[in-house]
């Protein structure tokens, strides 16, 4: 049985409102630095795997063909596009890993990308809501924030108001994002701003305020995956200790909305396969599309018992310098959430940590890290446990 490929290069564009940058430029700005860091030319790539959600954000479809438009040396390189809601980037990575493990390829390029800001905000919300179970959940004018607003409301009814913890999560991630040169919003808002409703921070859905919601962003990230390390690479290789995918029912009506069971199963299986415990991790890049999601993931991963996810949010456990830093990059909350790029971006951030190239984001003595990326409301759950090779 072959081992998993190595991450041997990476690239990342700034995330933000990038009106003047088209998809082809995003591809160049992420892929060329990834190839350069891997010490490879485009002609040495055997396959390209594009994570791109789209669903109407841009008119162009068939975007697996765009890397060859952006970089003509890719003209005859096989390319395919993957989509799995907000876990689209991880789906592209998994597909590339499987292609390499099959022996069909030796080197692959994964590109995650999205342009979301070409649509008015109501259309953005409607487009994202297609990742819910449309038959039952498509009528909320707040879009996906409405789905997570209902989750937060039910959580509060059962376990007490999570607003303090959600504000602490938002403030933490914005503070961390100050050190991330790629982040969409590099601004430290502080706990009081995130906790207090105001004209600049109004309620959006249920107890969720604007500060509880990830950003509508444009951007791209890229990884080079190789079966063997390249002596010409400019960065040290990163390897998987384990990789796991667990799915769950899409309709919220068929699940307990306050318990991300699919996520919990992914954590249990992934840590067991890695021969690790939660306490062994140096950091986690976690899918915080909404602050209530990060809180529920604390419980799913076993950092806190069910109903007690507020504790690690409030006691400093998950801040940089705490026992288990969560989202030292700023997470989706600060870094931004260009749907197809997110899973790839999270892996780039983890690779930077483990290669000691994270600059001001660096977690001291980072040895073992995890990336958790989910599609929908914890429907498609992807967990990577990573370490320096």
C-alpha positions in Angstrom: 0.0 0.0 0.0 1.4 3.4 -1.0 1.9 6.2 1.5 0.1 9.4 1.2 1.6 12.1 -1.0 3.5 15.0 0.5 2.6 18.7 0.4 5.7 20.1 -1.3 4.7 23.7 -2.2 2.0 26.2 -1.6 0.7 29.6 -2.7 -2.0 32.0 -1.4 -3.5 35.2 -2.7 -4.8 38.0 -0.4 -8.5 37.4 0.4 -10.9 40.3 0.1 -13.1 42.2 -2.3 -11.0 41.8 -5.5 -13.2 43.4 -8.1 -10.3 44.0 -10.6 -9.0 40.4 -10.4 -10.5 37.7 -12.6 -10.4 34.0 -12.1 -7.4 33.6 -14.4 -5.4 36.1 -12.4 -6.4 34.4 -9.2 -5.1 31.1 -10.6 -1.8 32.7 -11.6 -1.4 34.4 -8.2 -1.9 31.2 -6.3 -0.4 28.5 -8.6 2.8 30.2 -9.7 4.1 30.8 -6.2 3.1 27.2 -5.3 5.1 25.8 -8.2 8.0 28.0 -7.4 8.1 26.9 -3.7 7.9 23.3 -4.9 10.8 23.8 -7.2 8.8 22.7 -10.2 7.9 24.0 -13.7 4.3 23.7 -14.9 5.3 21.0 -17.4 6.3 18.7 -14.4 2.7 18.6 -13.1 0.7 15.5 -14.0 -2.8 16.7 -13.1 -4.7 19.7 -11.9 -7.5 19.6 -9.4 -9.6 22.7 -9.1 -11.9 23.4 -6.2 -14.5 25.9 -7.3 -18.1 26.1 -5.9 -19.5 28.8 -8.2 -23.3 28.1 -8.3 -23.7 31.4 -10.2 -21.2 33.6 -8.5 -19.6 34.1 -11.9 -20.9 33.4 -15.4 -18.0 31.1 -16.3 -18.4 27.4 -15.7 -16.2 24.5 -16.8 -13.5 26.2 -14.8 -11.2 23.2 -14.7 -10.1 24.4 -18.1 -9.1 27.8 -16.8 -5.6 26.9 -15.5 -4.5 26.4 -19.1 -5.9 29.8 -20.1 -4.1 31.4 -17.2 -0.9 29.4 -17.6 -0.5 28.2 -21.2 2.1 25.6 -20.2 -0.9 23.6 -18.7 -2.6 23.4 -22.2 -2.4 19.5 -22.3 -2.4 18.8 -18.6 -5.4 16.8 -17.4 -7.6 18.9 -15.1 -10.9 18.3 -13.2 -13.1 20.4 -11.0 -14.5 19.3 -7.6 -17.4 20.8 -5.6 -18.6 19.9 -2.2 -20.2 23.1 -0.8 -17.9 24.9 1.7 -15.6 21.8 1.8 -14.9 22.1 -2.0 -11.2 22.8 -1.4 -10.7 19.7 0.7 -12.6 17.6 -1.8 -10.2 18.8 -4.5 -7.2 17.9 -2.2 -8.7 14.4 -1.4 -9.2 13.8 -5.2 -5.7 14.7 -6.0 -4.3 12.6 -3.2 -6.3 9.6 -4.4 -5.1 10.1 -8.0 -1.5 10.2 -6.8 -1.9 7.1 -4.5 -3.4 5.2 -7.5 -0.1 5.5 -9.3 -1.6 7.4 -12.2 0.3 10.6 -11.3 3.4 11.6 -9.4 2.8 15.4 -9.0 -0.4 17.3 -8.8 -1.5 20.9 -8.4 -4.6 21.7 -6.4 -6.2 25.1 -6.8 -9.1 26.4 -4.7 -10.7 29.6 -5.8 -13.9 31.7 -5.6 -15.1 35.1 -6.6 -18.2 36.0 -4.6 -18.4 39.8 -4.6 -19.7 40.1 -8.2 -23.3 39.6 -6.8 -25.3 41.9 -4.6 -25.6 40.7 -1.0 -29.1 39.2 -1.2 -28.0 37.1 -4.2 -24.9 36.0 -2.3 -27.1 34.8 0.5 -29.5 33.0 -1.9 -26.6 31.3 -3.7 -25.0 30.0 -0.5 -28.4 28.8 0.7 -28.3 26.2 -2.1 -25.9 24.3 0.2 -28.8 23.7 2.6 -31.6 21.2 2.1 -33.5 23.4 -0.3 -36.8 21.6 0.1 -37.0 22.5 3.8 -34.5 25.3 4.5 -34.4 27.6 1.5 -37.0 30.2 2.7 -34.9 32.1 5.2 -34.2 35.6 3.9 -31.0 35.6 6.0 -29.6 32.8 3.9 -27.2 30.4 5.6 -26.9 32.8 8.5 -30.5 32.0 9.1 -29.7 28.3 9.4 -26.9 28.8 11.9 -29.0 31.5 13.7 -31.6 28.7 14.3 -28.8 26.4 15.5 -27.6 29.1 18.0 -31.2 29.8 19.2 -31.8 26.1 19.9 -28.4 25.8 21.6 -29.2 28.8 23.8 -32.6 27.3 24.7 -31.0 24.0 25.9 -27.7 25.2 27.4 -27.9 28.9 28.0 -27.1 32.0 25.9 -23.8 31.4 24.0 -23.4 35.1 23.1 -20.5 35.7 25.4 -18.6 32.7 24.0 -19.5 33.7 20.4 -18.2 37.2 20.9 -15.0 35.8 22.5 -14.5 33.5 19.4 -15.0 36.4 17.0 -12.6 38.7 19.0 -10.0 35.9 19.2 -10.1 35.2 15.5 -9.9 38.9 14.5 -7.0 39.4 16.9 -5.2 36.4 15.3 -6.0 37.7 11.8 -4.0 40.9 12.5 -0.9 38.8 11.9 -2.1 37.2 8.7 -0.9 39.2 5.6 -3.5 37.3 3.4 -6.5 38.1 5.7 -9.6 39.9 4.3 -10.1 41.9 7.5 -7.0 42.7 9.6 -8.7 44.5 12.4 -8.9 43.7 16.1 -12.5 44.5 17.0 -12.2 43.4 20.7 -14.8 41.6 22.8 -17.0 44.5 23.6 -17.7 45.4 20.0 -18.4 41.8 19.1 -20.7 41.3 22.1 -22.7 44.5 21.8 -25.3 45.0 19.1 -24.8 48.3 17.4 -25.5 50.1 14.1 -22.1 48.7 12.9 -22.8 45.3 14.4 -26.5 44.6 14.0 -28.3 41.3 14.6 -28.4 39.2 11.4 -30.3 36.1 12.4 -31.4 35.0 15.8 -28.6 35.8 18.3 -26.0 36.0 15.4 -24.6 39.5 14.8 -22.6 40.6 11.9 -19.5 39.9 13.9 -20.5 36.3 14.2 -20.5 35.7 10.4 -17.6 35.0 8.1 -16.8 37.3 5.3 -17.9 37.3 1.7 -14.5 37.0 0.0 -12.7 36.6 -3.3 -9.4 34.7 -3.4 -7.4 31.6 -4.2 -4.9 29.2 -2.7 -2.8 26.4 -4.2 -0.9 23.3 -3.1 1.6 21.1 -4.9 1.4 17.4 -3.9 4.1 15.0 -4.8 4.8 11.3 -4.1 8.4 12.1 -3.2 10.2 15.2 -1.9 11.9 17.4 -4.4 15.5 18.5 -3.6 14.9 21.8 -5.5 11.9 22.7 -3.3 12.2 25.9 -1.3 10.0 24.7 1.6 10.2 21.5 3.7 7.7 18.8 2.9 4.6 18.3 5.0 2.9 14.9 5.3 -0.5 13.6 6.4 -0.6 11.6 9.6 -4.2 10.9 8.8 -7.1 12.2 6.6 -10.7 11.5 7.2 -14.1 12.3 5.6 -17.4 11.6 7.4 -20.8 12.7 6.0 -24.1 13.3 7.8 -27.7 14.0 6.8 -28.2 17.2 4.9 -31.7 18.1 6.4 -31.4 19.6 9.8 -34.8 18.1 10.6 -33.1 14.7 10.6 -30.4 15.6 13.1 -29.9 17.2 16.5 -29.1 20.8 15.4 -26.9 21.4 18.5 -24.6 18.4 18.0 -22.4 18.0 14.9 -22.3 14.2 15.0 -20.5 13.8 11.6 -17.8 16.2 12.8 -17.4 14.3 16.1 -17.1 11.0 14.1 -14.5 12.6 11.9 -12.4 13.7 14.9 -12.7 10.3 16.6 -11.7 8.4 13.5 -9.0 10.9 12.3 -7.2 11.1 15.7 -7.3 7.4 16.1 -5.8 6.8 12.6 -3.1 9.4 13.4 -2.3 7.6 16.7 -2.8 11.0 18.4 -5.0 12.7 21.0 -6.4 16.2 21.0 -3.7 17.2 23.5 -1.0 16.2 21.1 -2.0 18.9 18.6 -0.1 22.2 18.5 -2.9 24.1 16.7 -6.1 23.7 14.6 -7.3 25.5 11.5 -11.0 25.2 12.1 -14.1 25.9 9.9 -15.6 28.9 11.7 -18.2 30.0 9.1 -20.2 31.3 12.0 -19.0 31.6 15.6 -21.6 29.2 16.8 -20.0 26.6 14.5 -16.6 27.0 16.1 -18.2 26.6 19.5 -20.0 23.4 18.4 -16.8 22.1 16.9 -15.1 22.5 20.4 -17.7 20.0 21.6 -17.5 17.7 18.6 -13.7 17.4 18.9 -13.9 16.7 22.6 -12.3 19.9 23.8 -15.4 20.4 26.0 -18.4 18.3 26.9 -21.7 18.8 25.1 -23.3 22.0 26.2 -20.0 23.4 27.6 -18.4 24.7 24.5 -18.3 28.2 25.9 -15.7 27.3 28.5 -12.6 26.9 26.1 -13.8 30.0 24.3 -13.8 32.1 27.5 -10.9 30.8 29.4 -8.2 31.4 26.8 -7.6 27.8 25.8 -8.0 28.4 22.1 -6.2 31.7 21.9 -2.6 31.8 20.5 -0.5 31.0 23.6 -3.3 28.9 25.1 -3.3 25.1 25.4 -4.7 24.6 21.9 -4.6 27.6 19.6 -7.6 27.5 17.2 -7.4 29.5 14.0 -4.0 31.2 14.5 -4.6 32.5 10.9 -7.7 34.3 11.9 -10.0 31.6 10.5 -12.8 32.2 8.1 -14.0 35.0 10.4 -11.0 37.2 9.8 -9.2 35.6 6.8 -12.3 35.3 4.8 -14.3 32.5 3.2 -14.1 32.3 -0.6 -16.0 29.0 -0.7 -13.8 26.9 -3.1 -10.6 28.3 -1.7 -11.2 27.8 2.0 -10.2 24.1 2.4 -7.0 24.7 0.4 -6.2 27.9 2.3 -6.6 26.1 5.6 -4.0 23.5 4.5 -1.7 26.2 3.3 -1.9 27.9 6.7 -1.2 24.6 8.4 1.8 23.9 6.1 3.2 27.3 6.9 2.9 26.6 10.7 4.6 23.2 10.4 7.4 24.4 8.2 8.0 27.4 10.5 7.3 29.9 7.8 4.2 31.4 9.3 5.8 34.7 10.2 3.9 36.6 12.8 1.2 33.9 12.8 3.7 31.3 14.0 2.6 29.0 16.9 5.7 28.3 18.9 7.0 24.7 18.6 4.3 23.7 16.2 4.8 20.0 15.5 1.4 18.4 14.8 -1.6 20.3 13.4 -5.1 19.6 12.3 -7.3 21.1 9.6 -11.1 20.7 9.8 -13.2 21.9 6.9 -16.9 21.3 6.5 -19.5 21.6 3.8 -23.0 22.8 4.7 -24.1 22.6 8.3 -21.6 19.9 9.3 -22.7 17.6 6.4 -19.4 16.9 4.6 -16.7 16.8 7.3 -13.0 16.7 6.4 -10.2 16.3 8.9 -6.4 16.3 8.1 -3.8 15.6 10.8 -0.5 17.0 9.5 3.1 17.1 10.5 6.5 18.0 9.1 7.9 15.1 7.0 
